[in-house]
Amino acid sequence: MNPASPAPLPKEAYRLTKIVFTLGPATEEEDMLEKLILAGVDVCRLNMAHADEAWTRKMIRRVREVCLRTNRHIALMMDIKGPEIRTGDLAKSVDLKADQLIDLLPTPGKSKDGVLAVSVNYPLMGGDVAPGTTVLVDSGLIRLEVVATSAERVRCRVVVAGKLSSRRHINLPGVRVRLPALTAKDRADIAVGVEEQVDYFALSFVREADDVDILRRVLTDLKSRARIISKIEDQSGIANLDEIIVASDAVMVARGDLGIEVPMEDLPLIQKRTVDACIRHRKPVIVATHLLESMILSPVPTRAEVSDIAGAVWSTADAIMLSGETTTGKYPLECVQFMKRVAGRIEGNATKGYNEDLPLKTHKDRLLRSAVVLAQELGDKGIVVFTRNGLLPQALAALRAWRCPIYAFTDEPQVFRHMLLMWGVEPFLMEFTPEPEDTICNAFAYLLRRGWVEPGDWMVVVTNVLAGQKSIDTIQMRPVE
């Protein structure tokens, strides 16, 4: 068995909210990786928009080597690029002026009527847009309005001017585009990720549940048990949010492109709606993008960024994510430390309680709720649970019980890493014995040895016992001895 049990953090540093960081030039060296892993990151994200196969394999293996050396293991997420619309190559940058006309062509071509012509990589664009449609270029820094369309060109008027250079990203807010769920590059990247046994695949620009199902079939064909994180990035994803959550294993509120696709003032409402819906459906949810954007260059965050992180923690999002801050930023370690400090301060200020609005559909759900209530009544000592698929800890996490650690033991290495994304769950990898009582005693000894509990602490144990040929779910109240 792979030694995937994490070295302990101090007991007072127990954290409910997980931290995802994105690997890049600022963090790919072993010494920085070691600092980040020991600082408490839980998941490493590989952004495949800027990665090739050689770099990907090298980085995955490097992360795992550092984990082995530090004896603290983290999960790996491959964020596949997905389909996107971009402008073509330009000989040189062009300064667009307000009210200037510009033609967007499905293939490289010549200007007509003296109007600047720029190619785009989406040949169906002329059929998807109509006069009056907004076209956003380069993360919305340039705004165009469609004035005429044909199969050969989309003529636009510049509304907000700016400098246009090669291969700039295009957003079409409110337009249902006919792009495939996966590109050829995505499929090649997925094959590499499966071979390297990454734990999560993040799927970009998920518009409907069918997009998730396409990736699911690819993973099934490759015999991968990796889980799927759906990125909500446009209005189609918002419109089909619940069906996407049901089809997914987790969801990411990708506020970068989402903030371009929807009015800025709607973004907090969408974030809250998504977090709440994911909890209701018992799926982990990540809040991502711009949480500490100023710290790409600054050693300290803005006050607004601190409040943004605090809001995500208060909402009980499972995880908060760093992107540019840890790929090209000057202060990647400080970003992780600030996230930990803010999360710790907010979580430490929370009183006892749990998510009483969570629908309880089965008797097992009610048993888990009872375990949470009992653990909190015992004085914040926590719950010990055993799992081979992660479902029991995931259901417990959805109850969002403040001041109630969930110590989840598994003998499956990948299940251990999957649980690293779950709110309030501290996973451990341990051999199970044929005798359940021995397994429970071994778990208590493990927690004692690693400093998570003290002798005499009362714990709630969620397990099952055999009664004849039946397996009966139980909760036990037991002291640590």
Secondary structure, 3 states (H helix, E strand, C coil): CCCCCCCCCCHHHCCCCEEEEECCCCCCCHHHHHHHHHHCCCEEEEEHHHCCHHHHHHHHHHHHHHHHHHCCCCEEEEEECCCCEEECCCCCCEEECCCCEEEEECCCCCCECCEEEEEECCCCHHHHCCCCCEEEECCCCEEEEEEEECCCCEEEEEEECEEECCCCEEECCCCCCCCCCCCHHHHHHHHHHHHCCCCEEEECCCCCHHHHHHHHHHHHHCCCCCEEEEEECCHHHHHCHHHHHHHCCEEEEEHHHHHHHCCHHHHHHHHHHHHHHHHHCCCCEEEECCCCHHHHCCCCCCHHHHHHHHHHHHCCCCEEEECHHHHCCCCHHHHHHHHHHHHHHHHHCCCCECCCCCCCCCHHHHHHHHHHHHHHHCCCCCEEEECCCCHHHHHHHHCCCECCCEEEEECCHHHHHHHHHCCCEEEEECCCCCCHHHHHHHHHHHHHHCCCCCCCCEEEEEEEEEECCEEEEEEEEEECC
